[in-house]
Amino acid sequence: MTFEEARSQFPVFERFAYLNAGTNGPLARETVEAMAEWNRRDLEQGRGGRQYFEAILALREQAREALAAVLEVPPDHVALVSSTTNACNVVLAGLDLTGEDEIVTTDVEHFGLLGPLLASPAKVRVARVRDASPEEAPGLVSEQITNRTKVIALSHVSWLTGNSLGPGELRGRTELPILLDGAQSAGAFRTDAAEFDFFTVSGQKWLCGPDSTGALYVRDPDRLRVALPTYMSQAAYDVEDSFTPKPGAPRFDSVWYAPATLAGLLAALESAPEWRYERTRELAAYCRGRLGEAGYEIVTAPGQAGLISFDPGGDAAEVAARLFEAGVIVRDLPGTGWLRVSCGWWTSEDDVERLLKGL
């Protein structure tokens, strides 16, 4: 598949320079058509019968396999969830943390991770990495570890700075469980998810899937308690006694996707070209370089992939609104004064030039 063929899947590019996959990726024509086909089927044939539910269950397993392929992990270690926040809550509830325990995180986390951390009974220790380089981040996180630390929870790539927090190096420094928020990495580059204990995926971002889709990788499912069971968690149950969890990570499935959602997610995952990661990194570097040439102060370090944050030299929210009117979709980052650009495998050099012209 050529770049032009791949890009033509997305009608939105006919109108906009769409640079906001860090929030929601663009929807491909095939994705929406797959969803519409299932919705029409539900409309005309109803939502019942053995064959209907068998078809949905089959779609679920296909989606699990496709998400596992993105992470390059076995499908039986992947749970289907509705969001990264949902996945984080599943993990933190299952760890049975107490007020005597500690969690180490950073000051550049999204509330999708930070909210579940703050709602847990454990004390949260924060590594200040916002102004640090990606190379410095693992050491700063390690400095917060104490003998009461039970889990390290942080982003693979910060939604604010666009920088990797170096979880691979951190993994080499500690044997503590690591919960990695992969919302800004899964679909943008190879994640090495199997190195970590827990890895979350947001399906609507870089994977260009429907809303309310995602995944949770669990390296050792038997070591995490099923604290938030759903109907999909059990293989069998006794009314007066207990339930038998499904084997592997499917015991942590937390959402019953509508078949249209499953069909759309599968279509989105199947449409991504093999060269997507190289292209994403290339365009992010191109965008960062052009912004630097234009004199903007760039927050994101060189050599990152996907996100580029920078100071637009004015009110970021106003600049983002003005860019939207000019047909360029980016987002401002509240409380920072920064704009954030998302460069995916579908992004063209012309999109970046439209951004520069709009600025």
Residue frames relative to the residue before (quaternion, step in Angstrom):
aa qw qx qy qz dx dy dz
M 1.0000 0.0000 0.0000 0.0000 0.00 0.00 0.00
T 0.3435 -0.7405 0.5406 0.2035 3.58 -0.77 1.01
F 0.6618 -0.4889 0.3748 0.4272 3.54 -1.29 0.26
E 0.6555 0.5168 -0.3175 0.4499 3.58 0.92 -0.88
E 0.6538 0.5014 -0.3147 0.4714 3.61 0.97 -0.81
A 0.6626 0.5055 -0.3078 0.4590 3.56 0.94 -0.86
R 0.6824 0.4974 -0.2863 0.4528 3.57 0.91 -0.91
S 0.6268 0.5716 -0.3371 0.4083 3.58 1.09 -0.69
Q 0.5161 0.6464 -0.4137 0.3802 3.61 1.26 -0.17
F 0.7385 0.4279 -0.1932 0.4840 3.58 1.22 -0.58
P 0.2930 -0.7945 0.5049 0.1675 3.62 -0.18 1.20
V 0.5609 0.6270 -0.3984 0.3654 3.60 1.08 -0.58
F 0.6251 0.5677 -0.3485 0.4069 3.60 1.11 -0.61
E 0.5423 0.6098 -0.4066 0.4108 3.58 1.24 -0.21
R 0.7532 0.3503 -0.1884 0.5239 3.58 1.23 -0.46
F 0.8291 0.2155 -0.0517 0.5133 3.56 0.88 -0.97
A 0.3497 -0.5881 0.6643 0.3010 3.45 -1.44 0.29
Y 0.1148 -0.8450 0.5219 0.0189 3.54 0.01 1.36
L 0.0806 0.8214 -0.5469 0.1408 3.55 -0.23 1.35
N 0.5628 0.6089 -0.3709 0.4183 3.57 0.88 0.97
A 0.2103 0.7985 -0.5374 0.1713 3.60 0.96 0.78
G 0.5369 0.6166 -0.4060 0.4082 3.59 1.22 -0.29
T 0.6770 0.3845 -0.2718 0.5656 3.57 1.32 -0.27
N 0.7555 -0.1674 0.1565 0.6137 3.56 0.69 -1.17
G 0.3801 -0.7162 0.5350 0.2372 3.56 -0.83 0.93
P 0.5933 -0.5555 0.4246 0.3989 3.60 -1.20 0.33
L 0.3830 -0.7083 0.5448 0.2341 3.56 -1.15 0.61
A 0.3515 -0.7318 0.5489 0.1992 3.54 -0.91 0.97
R 0.6461 -0.5300 0.3906 0.3862 3.53 -1.23 0.55
E 0.6670 0.5125 -0.3065 0.4456 3.60 0.93 -0.91
T 0.6107 0.5589 -0.3461 0.4415 3.58 1.09 -0.69
V 0.7013 0.4582 -0.2643 0.4778 3.57 0.82 -1.01
E 0.6469 0.5159 -0.3274 0.4562 3.59 0.99 -0.75
A 0.6319 0.5191 -0.3370 0.4666 3.60 1.01 -0.71
M 0.6475 0.5047 -0.3121 0.4782 3.58 1.03 -0.77
A 0.6647 0.5123 -0.3053 0.4500 3.57 0.93 -0.91
E 0.6258 0.5480 -0.3405 0.4382 3.57 1.02 -0.75
W 0.6805 0.4646 -0.2946 0.4840 3.58 0.94 -0.82
N 0.6318 0.5258 -0.3414 0.4558 3.58 1.00 -0.72
R 0.6365 0.5076 -0.3287 0.4786 3.58 1.03 -0.73
R 0.6252 0.5327 -0.3350 0.4616 3.57 1.02 -0.76
D 0.6560 0.5006 -0.3098 0.4722 3.58 0.96 -0.88
L 0.6401 0.5412 -0.3173 0.4434 3.55 1.00 -0.84
E 0.7752 0.3925 -0.1864 0.4585 3.56 0.80 -1.05
Q 0.8035 0.2979 -0.1321 0.4982 3.60 1.04 -0.76
G 0.5196 -0.6506 0.4155 0.3662 3.57 1.26 -0.05
R 0.4183 -0.7034 0.5286 0.2252 3.51 -1.35 0.09
G 0.5850 0.5595 -0.3849 0.4435 3.55 0.65 1.09
G 0.5880 0.5748 -0.4405 0.3603 3.53 -1.34 0.16
R 0.6286 -0.5808 0.3744 0.3569 3.51 -1.13 0.72
Q 0.6660 0.5107 -0.3143 0.4437 3.59 0.86 -0.91
Y 0.6140 0.5595 -0.3446 0.4373 3.55 1.05 -0.76
F 0.7285 0.4238 -0.2531 0.4750 3.58 0.77 -0.99
E 0.5996 0.5367 -0.3689 0.4650 3.59 1.07 -0.54
A 0.6347 0.5248 -0.3281 0.4626 3.57 1.05 -0.75
I 0.6500 0.5062 -0.3204 0.4676 3.59 0.99 -0.80
L 0.6512 0.5137 -0.3197 0.4581 3.58 0.93 -0.87
A 0.6331 0.5176 -0.3251 0.4749 3.58 1.05 -0.73
L 0.6392 0.5182 -0.3196 0.4699 3.58 1.01 -0.81
R 0.6093 0.5603 -0.3474 0.4407 3.58 1.03 -0.78
E 0.7031 0.4582 -0.2783 0.4672 3.56 0.84 -0.95
Q 0.6065 0.5308 -0.3581 0.4714 3.59 1.09 -0.57
A 0.6471 0.5050 -0.3141 0.4770 3.56 1.01 -0.81
R 0.6282 0.5322 -0.3362 0.4574 3.59 0.97 -0.80
E 0.6700 0.4977 -0.2950 0.4652 3.56 0.93 -0.93
A 0.6634 0.5053 -0.3116 0.4554 3.58 0.97 -0.82
L 0.6556 0.4898 -0.3095 0.4843 3.60 1.01 -0.78
A 0.6205 0.5324 -0.3338 0.4691 3.58 1.05 -0.74
A 0.6338 0.5330 -0.3293 0.4535 3.57 1.03 -0.76
V 0.6068 0.5410 -0.3531 0.4631 3.60 1.05 -0.70
L 0.7412 0.4004 -0.2119 0.4954 3.57 0.96 -0.90
E 0.3151 -0.7666 0.4885 0.2726 3.58 1.32 -0.32
V 0.5014 0.5921 -0.4443 0.4479 3.52 0.89 1.11
P 0.6200 -0.5405 0.3940 0.4101 3.64 -1.19 0.30
P 0.5606 -0.6343 0.4099 0.3396 3.64 -0.94 0.79
D 0.6664 0.5110 -0.3285 0.4323 3.61 1.01 -0.66
H 0.6345 0.4742 -0.3460 0.5028 3.59 1.29 0.19
V 0.6337 0.5184 -0.3170 0.4787 3.59 1.30 0.23
A 0.1670 -0.7590 0.6243 0.0793 3.55 -0.94 1.01
L 0.3874 -0.6955 0.5567 0.2372 3.55 -1.18 0.65
V 0.0127 0.8040 -0.5902 0.0714 3.57 -0.71 1.13
S 0.5626 -0.6302 0.4289 0.3201 3.56 -1.28 0.19
S 0.8027 -0.0349 0.0596 0.5924 3.59 1.19 -0.39
T 0.6472 -0.4725 0.4126 0.4332 3.53 -1.34 0.09
T 0.6238 0.5372 -0.3455 0.4505 3.61 0.97 -0.78
N 0.6299 0.5308 -0.3140 0.4720 3.56 0.96 -0.90
A 0.6676 0.5048 -0.2970 0.4596 3.59 0.89 -0.95
C 0.6558 0.5106 -0.3165 0.4572 3.60 0.93 -0.86
N 0.6457 0.5139 -0.3217 0.4641 3.58 0.99 -0.79
V 0.6132 0.5452 -0.3444 0.4562 3.60 1.03 -0.77
V 0.6902 0.4812 -0.2823 0.4609 3.57 0.87 -0.96
L 0.7115 0.4724 -0.2821 0.4371 3.58 0.72 -1.04
A 0.6307 0.5124 -0.3401 0.4732 3.59 1.05 -0.67
G 0.6981 0.4961 -0.2728 0.4385 3.56 0.97 -0.84
L 0.6203 0.5571 -0.3437 0.4322 3.59 1.20 -0.38
D 0.2911 -0.7978 0.4867 0.2047 3.62 1.29 -0.20
L 0.1256 0.8206 -0.5411 0.1346 3.55 0.82 1.00
T 0.2118 -0.7632 0.5991 0.1174 3.56 -1.21 0.58
G 0.6904 -0.4720 0.3577 0.4154 3.54 -1.33 0.05
E 0.6209 0.5361 -0.3420 0.4584 3.58 1.25 -0.24
D 0.6364 0.5503 -0.3127 0.4409 3.57 1.27 -0.30
E 0.2363 -0.7570 0.5914 0.1462 3.54 -1.32 0.35
I 0.1828 -0.7308 0.6475 0.1149 3.52 -1.30 0.62
V 0.2211 -0.7566 0.5992 0.1403 3.57 -0.98 0.82
T 0.0660 0.7742 -0.6250 0.0746 3.55 -0.93 0.99
T 0.4569 -0.6749 0.4968 0.2982 3.62 -1.23 -0.32
D 0.5816 -0.6018 0.4382 0.3280 3.54 -1.36 0.16
V 0.6692 0.4593 -0.3183 0.4898 3.62 1.21 0.33
E 0.3967 0.7346 -0.4622 0.2990 3.56 1.11 0.67
H 0.4876 -0.6203 0.5369 0.2986 3.52 -1.29 0.58
F 0.5869 -0.5842 0.4150 0.3769 3.59 -1.11 0.57
G 0.5194 0.6385 -0.4137 0.3891 3.60 1.19 -0.36
L 0.7077 0.3360 -0.2294 0.5775 3.56 1.22 -0.50
L 0.6815 0.5234 -0.3047 0.4109 3.55 0.82 -0.99
G 0.6132 0.5708 -0.3537 0.4160 3.60 0.99 -0.77
P 0.6864 0.4571 -0.2942 0.4831 3.63 0.77 -0.93
L 0.6218 0.5352 -0.3550 0.4482 3.61 1.02 -0.67
L 0.7057 0.4671 -0.2686 0.4601 3.57 0.87 -0.97
A 0.6542 0.5055 -0.3145 0.4665 3.58 1.17 -0.53
S 0.5633 0.5891 -0.3945 0.4243 3.59 1.21 -0.29
P 0.5656 -0.6127 0.4173 0.3613 3.62 -1.15 0.39
A 0.5623 0.6319 -0.3842 0.3700 3.60 1.20 -0.35
K 0.5055 -0.6050 0.5165 0.3341 3.55 -1.29 0.43
V 0.2735 -0.7637 0.5671 0.1426 3.57 -0.97 0.91
R 0.1325 -0.7679 0.6247 0.0496 3.55 -0.82 1.08
V 0.2131 -0.8260 0.5192 0.0524 3.56 -0.76 1.11
A 0.2505 -0.7374 0.6118 0.1385 3.55 -0.87 1.04
R 0.3222 -0.7567 0.5415 0.1741 3.59 -0.82 1.02
V 0.0938 0.8339 -0.5294 0.1244 3.54 -0.08 1.32
R 0.3968 0.7653 -0.4555 0.2222 3.60 1.23 -0.19
D 0.7782 0.3090 -0.1656 0.5211 3.58 0.93 -0.87
A 0.5443 0.6216 -0.3929 0.4037 3.57 1.27 0.19
S 0.5361 -0.5957 0.4804 0.3563 3.56 -1.25 0.33
P 0.6497 -0.5050 0.3766 0.4255 3.62 -1.19 0.32
E 0.6401 0.5371 -0.3296 0.4394 3.59 1.08 -0.68
E 0.6826 0.4934 -0.2830 0.4588 3.59 1.10 -0.66
A 0.5459 0.6843 -0.3850 0.2925 3.58 1.11 -0.67
P 0.6702 0.5017 -0.3478 0.4222 3.68 0.71 -0.83
G 0.6549 0.5102 -0.3194 0.4569 3.58 1.00 -0.77
L 0.6522 0.5110 -0.3154 0.4627 3.58 0.99 -0.80
V 0.6299 0.5078 -0.3309 0.4857 3.58 1.07 -0.69
S 0.6527 0.5351 -0.3158 0.4335 3.58 0.91 -0.92
E 0.6224 0.5699 -0.3399 0.4151 3.59 1.06 -0.73
Q 0.6686 0.5077 -0.2966 0.4552 3.60 1.19 -0.49
I 0.5320 0.6416 -0.4055 0.3755 3.60 1.23 -0.21
T 0.0308 -0.7720 0.6349 0.0049 3.56 -1.01 0.91
N 0.6817 -0.4751 0.3486 0.4335 3.56 -1.29 -0.05
R 0.6459 0.4916 -0.3290 0.4827 3.59 1.29 -0.02
T 0.4770 0.6786 -0.4396 0.3446 3.58 1.26 -0.07
K 0.1690 -0.8069 0.5627 0.0617 3.56 -0.82 1.05
V 0.8011 -0.0033 0.0238 0.5980 3.59 1.13 -0.53
I 0.2536 -0.7103 0.6332 0.1738 3.54 -1.23 0.61
A 0.0244 -0.8127 0.5807 -0.0413 3.58 -0.71 1.07
L 0.2554 0.7679 -0.5438 0.2221 3.56 -0.53 1.17
S 0.5939 -0.5714 0.4343 0.3635 3.54 -1.31 0.23
H 0.5036 -0.5877 0.5343 0.3400 3.51 -1.26 0.50
V 0.7569 0.0179 0.0199 0.6529 3.54 1.04 -0.96
S 0.4300 -0.7164 0.4855 0.2573 3.58 -0.78 0.98
W 0.4575 -0.6856 0.5025 0.2611 3.55 -0.94 0.94
L 0.6589 0.5100 -0.3036 0.4622 3.60 1.22 -0.46
T 0.8124 0.2973 -0.1363 0.4827 3.57 0.60 -1.14
G 0.3875 -0.7160 0.4886 0.3138 3.58 1.15 -0.55
N 0.5661 0.6168 -0.3714 0.4015 3.59 1.28 0.05
S 0.4779 -0.6116 0.5443 0.3183 3.52 -1.20 0.59
L 0.3350 -0.7420 0.5446 0.2015 3.57 -1.06 0.74
G 0.5239 -0.7024 0.3803 0.2958 3.57 1.22 0.46
P 0.1469 0.8350 -0.5241 0.0812 3.61 0.89 0.78
G 0.5794 0.5857 -0.3851 0.4159 3.60 1.12 -0.52
E 0.6706 0.4674 -0.2921 0.4965 3.56 0.95 -0.85
L 0.6204 0.5425 -0.3379 0.4545 3.58 1.03 -0.76
R 0.6084 0.5573 -0.3454 0.4472 3.57 1.03 -0.78
G 0.6778 0.4921 -0.2886 0.4638 3.59 1.04 -0.73
R 0.6612 0.5227 -0.2970 0.4487 3.58 1.25 -0.35
T 0.8208 0.1399 -0.0268 0.5532 3.59 1.12 -0.58
E 0.3559 -0.7098 0.5651 0.2238 3.54 -1.26 0.50
L 0.4034 0.7147 -0.4784 0.3124 3.59 1.25 0.10
P 0.5826 -0.5652 0.4364 0.3882 3.61 -1.13 0.50
I 0.1415 -0.7770 0.6098 0.0662 3.56 -1.03 0.85
L 0.1556 -0.7452 0.6456 0.0606 3.52 -0.90 1.10
L 0.0888 -0.8270 0.5552 0.0002 3.55 -0.49 1.21
D 0.3013 -0.7197 0.6049 0.1591 3.53 -0.90 1.08
G 0.1000 -0.8409 0.5319 0.0069 3.55 -0.34 1.29
A 0.2595 0.8113 -0.4974 0.1646 3.59 1.21 0.38
Q 0.7783 0.3161 -0.1742 0.5138 3.60 1.02 -0.74
S 0.6757 0.4650 -0.3186 0.4750 3.58 1.17 0.39
A 0.6468 0.5211 -0.3408 0.4404 3.61 0.91 -0.84
G 0.7769 0.2474 -0.2231 0.5343 3.55 -0.53 1.21
A 0.6758 0.4631 -0.2866 0.4967 3.58 1.26 -0.37
F 0.7746 -0.1197 0.0747 0.6165 3.58 1.14 -0.64
R 0.6578 -0.4859 0.3728 0.4384 3.58 -1.25 0.19
T 0.3468 -0.8185 0.4357 0.1413 3.53 -0.67 1.14
D 0.2267 -0.7621 0.5588 0.2358 3.62 1.08 -0.66
A 0.1262 0.8526 -0.4983 0.0938 3.57 1.11 0.71
A 0.6129 0.5934 -0.3537 0.3837 3.60 1.04 -0.71
E 0.5789 0.5926 -0.3764 0.4148 3.60 1.22 -0.32
F 0.7386 0.4333 -0.2101 0.4719 3.55 1.16 -0.58
D 0.5958 -0.5974 0.4064 0.3508 3.55 -1.22 0.42
F 0.7877 0.0204 0.0280 0.6151 3.56 1.04 -0.85
F 0.0061 0.7973 -0.6019 0.0455 3.57 -0.92 0.91
T 0.2029 -0.8096 0.5438 0.0879 3.57 -0.71 1.09
V 0.1678 -0.7724 0.6088 0.0681 3.54 -1.22 0.67
S 0.1803 -0.7415 0.6351 0.1193 3.55 -1.06 0.84
G 0.3484 -0.8026 0.4494 0.1803 3.57 -0.39 1.23
Q 0.6851 0.5238 -0.2913 0.4140 3.59 1.10 -0.61
K 0.6140 0.5714 -0.3558 0.4122 3.61 1.20 -0.20
W 0.8623 0.0574 -0.0158 0.5029 3.59 -0.48 -1.17
L 0.6353 0.5139 -0.3342 0.4697 3.58 1.25 -0.28
C 0.3486 -0.7875 0.4518 0.2327 3.59 1.34 -0.09
G 0.3913 0.7263 -0.4752 0.3059 3.59 1.09 0.67
P 0.6935 -0.4453 0.3495 0.4457 3.58 -1.31 -0.02
D 0.6386 -0.5021 0.4149 0.4099 3.54 -1.30 0.29
S 0.8338 0.2410 -0.1797 0.4630 3.53 -1.38 0.42
T 0.5379 0.5471 -0.4552 0.4518 3.55 0.91 1.00
G 0.2298 0.7757 -0.5670 0.1551 3.54 -1.15 0.56
A 0.2770 -0.7522 0.5781 0.1524 3.52 -1.33 0.00
L 0.1664 -0.7398 0.6412 0.1179 3.51 -1.36 0.39
Y 0.2054 -0.7519 0.6160 0.1136 3.56 -0.76 1.07
V 0.0552 -0.7774 0.6265 -0.0008 3.57 -0.94 0.97
R 0.3707 -0.7707 0.4711 0.2161 3.57 -0.44 1.18
D 0.7959 0.0797 -0.0264 0.5995 3.59 0.99 -0.84
P 0.2249 -0.8300 0.4925 0.1342 3.63 0.19 1.24
D 0.6490 0.5464 -0.3357 0.4093 3.61 0.99 -0.66
R 0.6738 0.4956 -0.2979 0.4600 3.60 1.21 -0.33
L 0.6706 0.4288 -0.3004 0.5255 3.58 1.30 0.08
R 0.3890 -0.7374 0.5037 0.2262 3.56 -0.74 1.07
V 0.4089 -0.6595 0.5654 0.2795 3.57 -1.13 0.67
A 0.0317 -0.8459 0.5314 -0.0344 3.57 0.03 1.33
L 0.7609 0.2572 -0.1441 0.5780 3.58 1.23 -0.48
P 0.0185 -0.8594 0.5110 0.0100 3.60 0.58 1.11
T 0.1333 -0.7295 0.6625 0.1057 3.50 -1.30 0.54
Y 0.7136 -0.4181 0.3097 0.4691 3.57 -1.26 0.09
M 0.6655 0.5187 -0.3030 0.4430 3.57 1.05 -0.72
S 0.5577 0.6450 -0.3806 0.3578 3.62 1.22 -0.26
Q 0.7611 0.4482 -0.1899 0.4286 3.53 1.00 -0.86
A 0.3301 -0.6963 0.6029 0.2065 3.51 -1.28 0.66
A 0.7577 -0.1040 0.0782 0.6395 3.56 1.25 -0.60
Y 0.0456 -0.8075 0.5870 0.0376 3.57 -1.21 0.41
D 0.2786 -0.7205 0.6151 0.1580 3.50 -1.34 0.53
V 0.5286 -0.6721 0.4128 0.3138 3.58 -0.77 1.03
E 0.7920 0.3426 -0.1623 0.4786 3.58 0.90 -0.91
D 0.7389 0.4308 -0.2212 0.4685 3.57 1.19 -0.32
S 0.7210 -0.3779 0.3299 0.4780 3.59 -0.07 -1.24
F 0.3770 -0.6931 0.5405 0.2921 3.55 -1.28 -0.21
T 0.3984 -0.6847 0.5579 0.2473 3.52 -1.25 0.50
P 0.3472 -0.7543 0.5105 0.2234 3.61 -0.51 1.10
K 0.5701 -0.5564 0.4728 0.3767 3.54 -1.22 0.48
P 0.5676 -0.5750 0.4437 0.3877 3.58 -1.14 0.41
G 0.8421 0.2367 -0.1525 0.4599 3.53 -1.15 0.63
A 0.7884 -0.3583 0.2463 0.4353 3.54 -1.31 -0.31
P 0.5199 0.6326 -0.4465 0.3609 3.68 1.05 -0.30
R 0.5279 0.6165 -0.4180 0.4080 3.62 1.21 -0.26
F 0.6924 0.4486 -0.2700 0.4964 3.59 1.26 -0.38
D 0.3202 0.7325 -0.5301 0.2828 3.62 1.21 0.27
S 0.1011 -0.8473 0.5213 0.0120 3.55 -0.68 1.07
V 0.7622 0.3095 -0.1807 0.5391 3.60 1.21 0.07
W 0.2712 -0.7063 0.6274 0.1844 3.54 -1.20 0.71
Y 0.2264 -0.7960 0.5482 0.1209 3.56 -0.20 1.26
A 0.4745 -0.6033 0.5532 0.3238 3.54 -1.15 0.65
P 0.5937 -0.5980 0.3831 0.3783 3.63 -0.99 0.67
A 0.6039 0.5514 -0.3655 0.4447 3.59 1.07 -0.63
T 0.6348 0.5233 -0.3247 0.4667 3.57 1.03 -0.77
L 0.6535 0.5100 -0.3091 0.4662 3.57 0.94 -0.88
A 0.6614 0.5067 -0.3082 0.4591 3.57 0.92 -0.91
G 0.6621 0.5047 -0.3027 0.4640 3.57 1.00 -0.82
L 0.6383 0.5239 -0.3215 0.4634 3.56 1.01 -0.82
L 0.6580 0.5054 -0.3097 0.4645 3.57 0.91 -0.87
A 0.6482 0.5167 -0.3202 0.4586 3.56 0.92 -0.85
A 0.6550 0.5140 -0.3138 0.4564 3.56 0.97 -0.84
L 0.6815 0.4922 -0.2940 0.4548 3.57 0.88 -0.92
E 0.6830 0.4962 -0.2851 0.4539 3.56 1.03 -0.77
S 0.6572 0.5482 -0.3125 0.4122 3.61 1.17 -0.49
A 0.5549 0.6308 -0.4010 0.3652 3.61 1.19 -0.33
P 0.4071 -0.7335 0.4874 0.2422 3.62 -0.78 0.96
E 0.6466 -0.5437 0.3738 0.3830 3.56 -1.22 0.46
W 0.7161 0.4629 -0.2499 0.4587 3.59 1.08 -0.71
R 0.3145 0.8128 -0.4615 0.1659 3.57 1.26 0.16
Y 0.6861 0.4995 -0.3146 0.4252 3.62 0.85 -0.84
E 0.6445 0.5137 -0.3245 0.4642 3.57 0.96 -0.81
R 0.6627 0.5115 -0.3027 0.4557 3.56 0.97 -0.90
T 0.6332 0.5393 -0.3315 0.4452 3.60 0.95 -0.83
R 0.6817 0.4776 -0.2923 0.4709 3.56 0.85 -0.94
E 0.6382 0.5419 -0.3201 0.4434 3.58 1.00 -0.84
L 0.7139 0.4461 -0.2704 0.4672 3.59 0.84 -0.94
A 0.6019 0.5364 -0.3678 0.4634 3.59 1.08 -0.60
A 0.6515 0.5017 -0.3126 0.4755 3.59 0.99 -0.80
Y 0.6364 0.5258 -0.3266 0.4602 3.58 1.02 -0.80
C 0.6690 0.5021 -0.2960 0.4613 3.56 0.91 -0.94
R 0.6518 0.5091 -0.3181 0.4634 3.57 0.92 -0.88
G 0.6587 0.5188 -0.3101 0.4482 3.55 0.97 -0.84
R 0.6715 0.4957 -0.2999 0.4619 3.58 0.93 -0.87
L 0.6345 0.5110 -0.3347 0.4735 3.59 1.02 -0.73
G 0.6433 0.5201 -0.3178 0.4634 3.57 1.03 -0.79
E 0.6408 0.5251 -0.3173 0.4614 3.57 0.98 -0.83
A 0.6888 0.4759 -0.2738 0.4734 3.57 1.10 -0.72
G 0.5905 -0.6415 0.3346 0.3577 3.57 1.28 0.07
Y 0.4717 0.6777 -0.4530 0.3362 3.59 1.19 0.23
E 0.4561 -0.6568 0.5302 0.2819 3.56 -1.17 0.69
I 0.1697 -0.8267 0.5342 0.0489 3.56 -0.46 1.24
V 0.3648 -0.7444 0.5280 0.1846 3.55 -0.89 1.01
T 0.6953 0.4965 -0.2680 0.4452 3.56 0.93 -0.95
A 0.4550 -0.6991 0.4877 0.2576 3.56 -0.88 0.99
P 0.6020 -0.5348 0.4249 0.4135 3.61 -1.19 0.29
G 0.7903 0.3778 -0.2368 0.4202 3.55 -1.28 0.37
Q 0.5107 0.6154 -0.4402 0.4081 3.59 1.21 0.34
A 0.3163 -0.7513 0.5466 0.1915 3.59 -1.26 0.10
G 0.8036 0.3239 -0.2367 0.4398 3.53 -1.06 0.83
L 0.8483 0.1307 -0.0320 0.5121 3.56 0.19 -1.27
I 0.0108 -0.7499 0.6609 0.0256 3.53 -1.20 0.70
S 0.0952 -0.7865 0.6095 0.0281 3.56 -0.69 1.13
F 0.0709 0.8018 -0.5875 0.0833 3.58 -1.01 0.81
D 0.4923 -0.6265 0.5200 0.3078 3.52 -1.34 0.36
P 0.2892 -0.7997 0.4975 0.1713 3.64 -0.49 1.11
G 0.5161 -0.6712 0.4063 0.3436 3.59 1.25 -0.04
G 0.7541 0.2203 -0.1745 0.5936 3.55 1.21 0.47
D 0.7318 -0.3612 0.2969 0.4958 3.56 -1.26 -0.26
A 0.4110 -0.7640 0.4402 0.2315 3.57 -0.41 1.27
A 0.6505 0.5158 -0.3279 0.4508 3.59 0.94 -0.82
E 0.6581 0.4993 -0.3093 0.4710 3.58 0.99 -0.82
V 0.6428 0.5138 -0.3255 0.4658 3.58 1.00 -0.79
A 0.6411 0.5211 -0.3263 0.4594 3.60 0.97 -0.84
A 0.6534 0.5051 -0.3126 0.4693 3.60 0.99 -0.82
R 0.6538 0.5060 -0.3123 0.4680 3.58 0.98 -0.81
L 0.6359 0.5218 -0.3238 0.4675 3.59 1.02 -0.79
F 0.6198 0.5449 -0.3468 0.4456 3.58 0.98 -0.79
E 0.6581 0.5045 -0.3076 0.4667 3.56 0.94 -0.85
A 0.6857 0.4521 -0.2721 0.5013 3.57 1.20 -0.54
G 0.5940 -0.6148 0.3517 0.3814 3.59 1.27 0.16
V 0.6007 0.5159 -0.3667 0.4885 3.58 1.21 0.53
I 0.1435 -0.8204 0.5516 0.0464 3.58 -0.54 1.17
V 0.1260 0.7342 -0.6522 0.1405 3.53 -0.67 1.27
R 0.2950 -0.7419 0.5437 0.2587 3.60 -1.16 -0.29
D 0.3788 -0.6749 0.5765 0.2621 3.51 -1.24 0.55
L 0.3517 -0.7294 0.5545 0.1918 3.54 -1.19 0.62
P 0.3904 -0.7713 0.4453 0.2331 3.60 -0.16 1.29
G 0.8281 0.2514 -0.1973 0.4605 3.52 -1.07 0.86
T 0.6966 0.4716 -0.2739 0.4662 3.59 1.26 -0.04
G 0.3612 -0.7168 0.5090 0.3108 3.58 1.07 -0.72
W 0.5795 0.6056 -0.3522 0.4164 3.58 1.31 0.16
L 0.2819 -0.6712 0.6474 0.2259 3.48 -1.42 0.34
R 0.1830 -0.7735 0.5967 0.1099 3.56 -1.18 0.60
V 0.1543 -0.7727 0.6136 0.0505 3.52 -0.91 1.05
S 0.1800 -0.7704 0.6039 0.0967 3.58 -1.03 0.85
C 0.0857 -0.7894 0.6078 0.0128 3.56 -0.66 1.15
G 0.0771 -0.8076 0.5846 0.0050 3.56 -0.58 1.20
W 0.7236 -0.4210 0.3027 0.4555 3.56 -1.30 -0.06
W 0.6469 0.5266 -0.2968 0.4649 3.57 1.26 -0.42
T 0.5371 0.6523 -0.3950 0.3606 3.61 1.25 -0.32
S 0.2305 -0.7691 0.5828 0.1254 3.55 -1.05 0.84
E 0.6327 -0.5030 0.4171 0.4157 3.54 -1.30 0.28
D 0.6107 0.5564 -0.3523 0.4397 3.60 1.07 -0.66
D 0.5941 0.5546 -0.3637 0.4552 3.59 1.09 -0.66
V 0.6653 0.4964 -0.3005 0.4698 3.56 0.93 -0.90
E 0.6577 0.5011 -0.3184 0.4637 3.58 0.96 -0.78
R 0.6081 0.5288 -0.3548 0.4740 3.61 1.08 -0.61
L 0.6082 0.5434 -0.3410 0.4675 3.57 1.07 -0.73
L 0.6851 0.4851 -0.2939 0.4572 3.57 0.81 -0.99
K 0.6469 0.5136 -0.3153 0.4673 3.56 0.99 -0.80
G 0.6592 0.5110 -0.3051 0.4596 3.59 0.98 -0.84
L 0.6358 0.5224 -0.3260 0.4654 3.57 1.07 -0.74
